[in-house]
Amino acid sequence: MEMDTIVFGNYSVQDVLIAAGVIIALLILISAVRKLFKKEKVSEHIQVIRCKNCGWRGQVSRYAGRCPKCNEPLGDQLAKH
């Protein structure tokens, strides 16, 4: 099939391929921009904490939050004791 073959109306195969390429490029660009500006979801079940005892930092469960290094209660669990 030649690139100057008319597909419909005044549009040739080349015009259709260019339009398809532009559409695909725009979809990829939009996807990349959405990933770039996507907010990180904060889980309601996890909290970021620093242990006052040993200095460990990381994420622990709100419901069973204990330091993995020294086993001290952390965050919401500290308030319950």
KAPE-V494819 format. One record per pair of residues at least 12 apart in sequence whose ideal C-beta (glycine too) atoms are under 10 Angstrom apart, sorted by the first residue. I is the first residue (numbers start at 0). J is the second residue. Records with the same first field share a line. If there is no record, write none. Layout:
I = J + J
//
This chain:
0 = 12
1 = 13
2 = 14 + 15 + 16
42 = 58 + 60 + 61
43 = 61
44 = 58 + 60 + 61 + 62
45 = 57 + 58 + 59 + 60 + 61 + 62 + 64 + 74
46 = 58 + 59 + 60 + 61 + 64 + 73 + 74 + 75 + 76
47 = 59 + 74
48 = 61 + 64 + 66 + 73 + 74 + 75 + 76 + 77
49 = 66 + 73 + 74
50 = 65 + 66 + 67 + 68 + 69 + 70 + 71 + 72 + 73 + 74 + 77
51 = 66 + 69 + 71 + 73 + 77
52 = 66 + 68 + 69 + 70 + 71 + 73
53 = 66 + 67 + 68 + 69 + 70 + 71
54 = 66 + 68 + 69
55 = 67 + 68 + 69 + 71 + 73
57 = 73
58 = 74
59 = 72 + 73 + 74 + 75 + 76
60 = 73 + 74 + 75 + 76
61 = 73 + 74 + 75 + 76
62 = 74 + 75 + 76
63 = 75 + 76
64 = 76 + 77 + 78 + 79
65 = 77
//
